[in-house]
């Protein structure tokens, strides 16, 4: 099985909208140092359970 291609850089809000009720594996994360909030990341995998994004 081929791995999924990485998504474009998405905000946390965009990730939540695109993958509702799913677990996501994130890479290339950027954080706001002042608020400790995720600003953007790429989704490397997703699925209905904790293991699925890595399969």
N, C-alpha and C positions, 0 to 999 in steps of 0.2 A: 504494500500500500504506500503510495506517495504521500509525503507530508504536505500539509496545507501550506500555501504560500503565506508569507507574513502580510498582514494588512498594512494599509497606509497608517501614518501616525494619527491616533485618535485620542480625543479627550475622554476622561472617565465617563462623562455623560453620554458621549457617542457610543462607547463600548457597552454601557448598560442598555441603551436603546437597541443596539444591533444584536446583542446576545442576551435577551431577557431570560431570567431563570436558568442560566447556564454558568458553569464554571469556566473560567478563562485562564490561559497561561500567557503572561505578559513578558515581553522583552523590550529592550531599549527604552526603559522607563526614565522619564524626567520628572523631578520633584520640585515643588516650590519650597525652598529652604525656610522661608518665614512662616509658612502655615503647615508644613509637612504634608501637603496634599499632592496627589498625583496630578501632573498637568497634562502629559501626553504619554502614550505607549503604543507599541504594536502588539497585536494579538497573534500569538504563535499557534494557538490551538484552542478549541472550545468543545464543550459537550455537557451532557446531562448529569454527570457525576464527577467527583474529584479526580478520578484517574483518566477520564476520557480525553482531556486536552493533551495528554502525553502519549496516547496510543497512536 
